[in-house]
Amino acid sequence: MKKLKLGETIFIPSVEGLPPEAAFEKSVFQEHLIESGLIFPILSDNKLLGHIGFGSVSEESFWSDEQDPVIYIPLIKL
């Protein structure tokens, strides 16, 4: 949650590899059969309003720095 509040994207290459302190999040992802994920913050006036996430359910997804995934989402003024 700290990263999202700072406006940072969270990339989870392997749900199975999440640390013990992310046990709750890991259980939620596993319940939905998510292998990997990307979570983007939704901010307004530098305040976190929520987030939007994309999960890979077929296989784990890994990207190198050169393949940094970018998703452009047009936003209306909140």
C-alpha positions as CSV (number, residue, x, y, z in Angstrom):
1,M,0.0,0.0,0.0
2,K,2.9,2.4,0.7
3,K,4.1,2.1,-3.0
4,L,0.6,2.9,-4.3
5,K,0.3,5.9,-2.0
6,L,3.5,7.2,-3.5
7,G,2.1,6.7,-7.0
8,E,4.3,3.7,-7.8
9,T,3.2,0.8,-9.9
10,I,3.5,-2.6,-8.2
11,F,4.7,-5.5,-10.4
12,I,4.4,-9.0,-8.9
13,P,6.3,-11.4,-11.2
14,S,5.4,-14.4,-9.0
15,V,2.6,-14.6,-6.5
16,E,4.3,-17.8,-5.1
17,G,7.4,-15.8,-4.4
18,L,5.7,-13.1,-2.3
19,P,7.3,-12.6,1.1
20,P,5.7,-13.8,4.4
21,E,4.5,-10.2,5.2
22,A,2.3,-10.3,2.1
23,A,0.5,-13.5,3.2
24,F,-2.9,-11.9,3.0
25,E,-2.3,-10.6,-0.5
26,K,-0.9,-13.9,-1.6
27,S,-4.0,-15.7,-0.4
28,V,-6.3,-13.3,-2.3
29,F,-4.3,-13.7,-5.5
30,Q,-4.2,-17.5,-5.1
31,E,-7.9,-17.7,-4.5
32,H,-8.4,-16.0,-7.9
33,L,-5.8,-18.2,-9.5
34,I,-3.5,-15.2,-10.3
35,E,0.1,-16.1,-11.1
36,S,1.5,-12.6,-11.7
37,G,0.2,-9.1,-11.6
38,L,0.5,-5.4,-12.2
39,I,-1.2,-2.9,-9.9
40,F,-1.5,0.8,-10.8
41,P,-2.5,3.5,-8.4
42,I,-5.4,5.9,-9.0
43,L,-4.5,9.3,-7.6
44,S,-6.2,12.7,-7.4
45,D,-4.3,15.7,-6.0
46,N,-1.6,13.2,-4.9
47,K,-4.1,11.2,-2.8
48,L,-4.7,7.5,-3.4
49,L,-8.3,7.0,-4.4
50,G,-7.9,3.3,-5.3
51,H,-6.1,1.0,-7.7
52,I,-6.6,-1.0,-10.9
53,G,-4.9,-4.3,-11.4
54,F,-4.2,-6.8,-14.1
55,G,-3.5,-10.4,-13.3
56,S,-2.0,-13.3,-15.4
57,V,-3.8,-16.5,-14.7
58,S,-2.3,-18.7,-17.3
59,E,1.4,-18.4,-16.3
60,E,3.9,-16.2,-14.5
61,S,5.0,-13.1,-16.4
62,F,8.5,-11.7,-16.2
63,W,9.7,-8.5,-17.9
64,S,13.3,-7.2,-18.1
65,D,13.9,-3.5,-17.6
66,E,14.0,-3.1,-21.4
67,Q,10.6,-4.6,-21.6
68,D,9.0,-2.6,-18.9
69,P,5.3,-2.9,-19.4
70,V,3.4,0.3,-20.0
71,I,-0.3,0.7,-20.1
72,Y,-1.8,4.0,-21.1
73,I,-5.3,4.7,-19.6
74,P,-7.1,7.9,-20.5
75,L,-8.4,9.5,-17.4
76,I,-11.2,12.0,-16.8
77,K,-10.6,14.7,-14.2
78,L,-11.6,13.2,-10.8
